[in-house]
Amino acid sequence: MDYGALGFKCGVEIHQRLDTHKLFCNCYSNPSEKRSNAENDFVIRRRIRPAAGELGKVDEAARFEAAKGRETVYFVPEDEACLVECDDEPPHAPNQEALIEACRIAKALKMKPVHEVEFMRKTVADGSAVSGFQRTALLATDGELEGVGIQTLCLEEESAGIVDGGYRLDRLGIPLVEIATAPEIRDGEHCRKICESLGRMLRSNAKVQRGLGSIRQDINVSIAKGARVEIKGVQELKTIPELVENEVLRQQSLATPREETRRTVGTKTEFMRPLPGKARMYPETDVPPVLLARYWEDAGKPKSFESAVKGLEARGLNPQLAEKMARSPQKLFLTLTEEMRVDATVAATTLLETKKELERKGVKPSDECIKFVLGAFKKGKLVKSAIPVALEKGCTNEDCLKKNDLTVLSGAELARAANEFSGAGPKAFGLAMKKYRLRADPKQLKAAFEKELHG
């Protein structure tokens, strides 16, 4: 397909959750992790009505959603949301850590900071915010990534998560960085590469959440005889080239294209609502302006993906493992290696390979389990070969190790094992390891055999 001849224009908006407390309260939530008990949620019900924007007009997208006249149900987890999310308490001051993390990202994109941060209200009438609006603020402009202009970086609140019967407020209010590129993307494959590069940059420079839904791409597509269409919530990067091509073909087939917001359905899209406009914005009167200079300074120098890989190699990881780790969440890895002093290669292999193998089998070891198991290995209470088994069994204490026969053989037990197989000839050590591989370190067992044979 000759995109240039079609007058093709494409830009993306990346939305990435930061791994800090919420933007306007002290609650913390990472919905990709284990959720709290839903039985403790309390429930509120609201009907959302659209408000006029700063110019006195009602946004068409908000009017469209409000016309449905539906009542929205919200489930409020007691330990991951508070009165701020329920719109029953004014917002607190903006989270300082979130401001610093957002500034660090802006620096990595070579952006220019604003002098003063002014939070605005953006009308959201689909029910995903209890208040009917989302707070958002412009932090930086005029950046660049791999030859594509970065127009704006905003810091805003994440919406509520959709669950059966309504929305759940653990997600609402998590700091979200929105990065908008210029419409300079050449085609679908170029779009995929830019999204991939933005994702690498985010993971290299900031504390970001990981997991399904923690990063999303909205893709804006238009052609000369079409209209700007926003494709919401693209999750899988590999689908982007086909998704973009299908949208171009769809617009070519229409007699009168219209501006609209569409959701992804596989590699195609379906209508959601009219495209929102400027009327959805109006001032936030409950949050005072913030001078950005101190947060910009505290953000320090940006890092490249390559420097992140080199830093991990300096910790002892081989190049392949270092690159995998640089693309992955590092919060638990840093806890294991810096606080608990677990060997970096063992920690990375466990998180990147062993954990994923278990997840394919339907087993999801908790962070508590991983920390206990690798801590036991570090203390010599568990052999390396027993790590996958201990994780699969969900061990979080020594009683679990004993119950599953995973405790390390004592000196006396090693001696008895060597004596048990001493008459087996050349196969003796192999037979002993086969029986005790989950309880004996090979070097210690070999030393026991040497002592048994030679005194």
DAJO-V872337 format. One line per field, one symbol per residue. burial: # if it has 16 or more other C-alpha atoms within 10 Angstrom, else .. A space follows every 50 residues. Layout:
burial=???
This chain:
burial=.......##################.#####.........#......### ###....#########.....#######.###.###....#..##.#### #############...############################...### ###########....####################.###.#####..### ##########..###########..##########.#.###.######.. ##....#..#####..###..#####..####.#..#..#.#..##..#. .##.#..###.##...#...###.######..##.##....######### #..###.#.....###..##########..####.#######.###.#.. #....####....######.##.....##..##..#######..##.##. .....
